């Protein structure tokens, strides 16, 4: 798409803060104005529109995309989205360890077990770990507990978790990232520990490296979005 505005700015609106392009309200695909609760978030969204290139696309407006997801998709479909995200707790990547080589198994145990312990102590979400890829049953309370945790999150928090949890393949790492217990780079390194170990041994695949870089950008956007949404 081609840029059609000169200036972008945030301003108070009923229910929160809006974004204006040449003094006209920024509207979502459903034609409703985009209204967000936080002034800081509205100003950041306005800044990305102000700095958008002449030819722009969704990747140039990541905060706008997340805010639109929060106010449209999450708000309308919380009851369906929360179980989908909670299901990742039933097959979290941290729970599946390699049997060989021993160096990889040791690295997984050293780096992953502390985050399963964190889930137990901080989230009251104990998860069992195993070796191999055969699914292991988790405690009967796992999914209900995960859903209860997610129910406490705002639509804006869930919009970011809807990106981070699937990207990491980990409910635990997604929540740790949201709670600032992890930074995006560390979360990525943990989630892709196996792949990075193989890259050390045999060299990295350019497509895999590019995919990880794109995921890191998404995680950084989520972290920024959450920070802007905090009261």
HELIX and SHEET records of a PDB file:
HELIX    1   1 UNK A   39  UNK A   50  1                                  12    
HELIX    2   2 UNK A   58  UNK A   60  5                                   3    
HELIX    3   3 UNK A   62  UNK A   68  1                                   7    
HELIX    4   4 UNK A   69  UNK A   74  3                                   6    
HELIX    5   5 UNK A   75  UNK A   86  1                                  12    
HELIX    6   6 UNK A   87  UNK A   91  5                                   5    
HELIX    7   7 UNK A   93  UNK A   95  5                                   3    
HELIX    8   8 UNK A  102  UNK A  123  1                                  22    
HELIX    9   9 UNK A  141  UNK A  151  1                                  11    
HELIX   10  10 UNK A  155  UNK A  168  1                                  14    
HELIX   11  11 UNK A  171  UNK A  178  1                                   8    
HELIX   12  12 UNK A  184  UNK A  191  1                                   8    
HELIX   13  13 UNK A  193  UNK A  202  1                                  10    
HELIX   14  14 UNK A  206  UNK A  229  1                                  24    
SHEET    1   A 3 UNK A   8  UNK A  13  0                                        
SHEET    2   A 3 UNK A  16  UNK A  21 -1                                        
SHEET    3   A 3 UNK A  24  UNK A  25 -1                                        
SHEET    1   B 3 UNK A   8  UNK A  13  0                                        
SHEET    2   B 3 UNK A  16  UNK A  21 -1                                        
SHEET    3   B 3 UNK A  35  UNK A  36 -1                                        
SHEET    1   C 2 UNK A  96  UNK A  97  0                                        
SHEET    2   C 2 UNK A 130  UNK A 131  1                                        
END                                                                             
